[in-house]
Amino acid sequence: MKQIDPQSISPVDLHKILLGGVAPRPIAFASTVDAEGNPNLSPFSFYNAFGVNPSTLIFSPSRRGRDNTTKHTLENLKEVPEVVLNAVTFEMVQQMSLASTEYPKGVNEFEKAGFTAIESVKIKPFRVKESPLQFECKVREIIETGGKGGSANLVVCEIIYVHVDENILDDDGVINQSKIDLVGRMGRNCYVRASGDALFDIPKPLTTLGIGVDSLPEAVRLSSILTGNDLGQLGNLEKLPTEKMILEFVSRMSVDKLKSDIVFLHKRAQELIAFGRASDALKLLLAVED
């Protein structure tokens, strides 16, 4: 492993490591206005949700690393502490990127990027009509972490009104991840599309207690075939299969043959895991244990 002391490299180089390693990051497409009501629209990928009671969204229009200047978004928020945080979808990502251009103050990024500005219900900044999810927010606090180039300015927001396109909702009213088709920010010029084959489900072990990888036989834990993800799925099972369950599963198999070809055995178990049959995979693996 390459070892790096953050104090020994430039903020620019550390920034590159953060952008490439802390990813994918959601994008806050922030709409603000200055004291005269002039709109500004700019994306920020230092952004996330941090609570619901009270609702808390935080994004950071950091100080510019090259000259330590502040961005128009931050300046506007100090004049009018309100912001609309619009979700960014694949259909609008190229326009969003255009809006990130550092136009002079007073230039309307809605117009430059071809977005439609629509009035908000409870605050002054405009919403992006093309976005299927828009959060009208009041700014509770701005935390300036330093006065140096690259320093973060944490804008702590409280959601006071939400707009959701019903076309992205499932029948139960929950956002369908494929329908909303979000994009996330990566390092360099890379983005990621969060839909289609990029999506996969992992059962969350909150209501159940997994047996843990440490409960698996050593031959399974140290397998040269099974991956960490494979072991994680086996360890997420609620209980070890009984001897009866194991015998019923392998009743038509030759256990002696399985014992003689451990590589085949583990590859077969891996296939079962890939098909969502982790329980059967564990039965197969335990069948050869003495």
N, C-alpha and C positions, 0 to 999 in steps of 0.2 A: 504494500500500500504506500502510495506517495503521501508524505506527511507535510502539512502546510500550517504555518503559524499565520493567522489572519493579519497580524501586525507586520508581517514581513513581505506582504504583497500589496499591490496597489488596490484601492477600492474598485477600480475598473475590473481587474482580474478576479477579485472576490465576487463582484457582481455577476460575472459570467458563470462562476461556479454555482452560485445560488440559482440563477435562471435555468441552468441546465439540470440541476439536481433537485430543486424543490419544484416539482412539476408533475402532472399538468396543473396549471393554476386557473381558476375561474377568472373571468374578465368582468370588471365593473365598468360599464359604459356610462360614464358620469356626465349628467347634464346639470349645469349650474347657470346662474345669472349674476351679473355684477350689480352694483347699487343703482345703476341707470336702467337695468333690465335687459342689458345685452346678453344674449345666450352664448354659452360655450359648451362644447361636447368633446369629450376625450376619454379614451380607454385606459384602464389601469389593471394590471394583473397581480399586483400585491393586494389581494382582496379575498375575503371569505366571510362566512356567517359564524357568529360566536355565541348566540343564545336567543331564546324566544320570550323570556319573561324577565326584564323587558327585551323586546326584539333588538338584536345588536348585529349590525353589519359594519365591518371596518375595511377601509381601503387606504392606500397610501400614495398620494401624489408627492413622491420623494423630490428632494432638491436635486437639480441637475449635477451630474458628476463632473462635467467638463468645465463648468464655470460657476457652480454653486448658486445659480439663480433658482427662483421658485416658479412653479407653473401657474397658468392663469386659473386653473381649477381651484388651487389652494387660495389664491388671492381673492377669487370670487366668494369662496366659502367664508372668508373672514368678513366680507361685506354683507353677504346674505347667507346665513347658515342653514341652507336647504339644498337638497340634491335629489335627483332621480337617478337611481341605479338600474339601468336597463340590461337585461340579459342579451348575450350575443349568440346568434345562431349561425349555422353554416351558410345560410342564404345571404347573410348580411356581412360576413367576415371581411370581404374585400373592401366594402364601403367603410366599415369600422376602422380598418387599417389606414385608409385615406384620412379619416378624421383625426388620426394620431399625429398628422403632420403639424409641425410647430409654426402655424400661421401667426402673423402679428396679432396683438390684442385688438379686439373689435371685429375680427373676421368671424363670420358665422359658419361653424363647421357643419351645421345641419345642411346648409346650402352647398357648401363645398363638396360634401360627401354624398349629397343626393338623398338625405333622409327627410322625413316629414315630421315637423315639430307640431305637437298637439298639446293643448293646455292640460295642466295637472288639475286635480280636484282641490287639494288642500295647500299646495305650495306654489311658489312662483316659477321655478324652473320648468321647462317643457319636457314632455316625454317623447321617446322615439316611437312613432307609430309602427314601424316595421318590427319592433321587438315584441315577442309574445308574452313577455313577463317584465313588468315595470314596478319598481318599489319607490314610492314617494317617501322621502325621509327628512327628518329634522336632524341637524347635527348637534349631538349632545356635548361633544368635546373634541378638540384638536390637540393631540399630543405631539409636540415637536421634539424629536429625540436628539437633535444636535443641529448645529449651524454649519456643518461641513458639507461639501459636495457628496451627494449620495445618501445623506441622512434622511431617515423616514419621517413622514408627518402622518401620524395615525388619525384618520378621520373616523370618529366613533359615531355611527348613525343609528337612529331609531326609526323603524318603519311605522309610518302613520296611515298609509293607504297602499293597497296592492291592486294591480290590474293584471289579469291572467286571461289569455286567449283560450276560450273553451275548446278550441280545436286541438290543443295539446294535452287535454285531460282525458283520463280513462273514465269509465262509467262510475267509478267510486270517487271521482273528483280529485284523484291524485295525478300529478304530472307524469305523463308517459315519457321516459327518457329518450325513446326513439323519435317520438313526435316532436319534442322540443328541439332536438338535434343541436345541442350546444357545442361550442368549441372551447378549447382550453389553450392556454399559452405554454409553450415550451421554451427551450433555449434557442439562441441564434434567431433565425427567422421562422422557426418551426411552430406549428399549431397542431392540435389533435382534435379530431372530430369524434365527439362522444355519442355515437349511435351505431346501429348495425352490428357488425362483427366485433367492434371495439367493446361492446357491452357484454358482461358476463355476471352471473349471480353467484354469491357465496352466502350460504346460510349463516346468519349472525348468531353466535353462541351467547345469547343473553338470557333466554328463558330455559335453556338446557345446559347441562354441564358435560363437556366433552371428556373422554377418558384421558386425553393427553398423549402426546407422542411418547412420553416416558413409560406408558403402560404397554407399549408394543414390544414384542420380542426383539432381542438384540439383532438377530439376523435380518429383521425387517427395518429397524432403525438405521442399520449400517449398510443397507442395500446400495449397490452400485448402480442399480437400475431406477429405483424409485427416487423421485425428486423431493425437494422440501415441500412443494405444493401437494404432492401425493401424500406424504406423511401428515401434512396438516389436515387433509380431508379424513384420513384414517383416525387421527387423534381427535377429530371433532365429533366422532360417533359417541352416542350417549353411553354405550356399554359394550363389553366384549360379547361376541356371540357364544351361546352355550354349545357344549359338545354335541348335543342333539341337532342343533341348527347347522353345525359344521358338517356332521355326517350326512344329513339330508341333502346339503348342497353338493357334496362331492361324491354322492352315492354312485354316480355313473362314471366317475373318473378313476383312474389308476393312481392311487396315492404314491405307490412305489415309483411309478414313472415320473410323477411330479417331483419327488425327492431327488431323482437322478438328474434332473435338469432344472436347477434353481433359477438360471437365467430365464428360461422359458416361463417358469412359474411367476417370476416377478414381472415379466413383460405382460403376461396374461392378466395379472392383478392390476397393472397399470392401465391396461385397456378398459377393464371394468370400472376403474375410478374415472377414466375419461368419459365414460358413458353414464356417469352419475350413480354408479353402483358400488360405492365405497364399502358398504356393509358386506356385499358378496365378495369383494376383493379381500377383505379381512378374513372371511371364512376360508377362502382358498389358501391364504398365507398361513393361517393357523392349522390347517389340515395336515401340514407336513411337520408340525412341531411335535416332538416326542413328549 
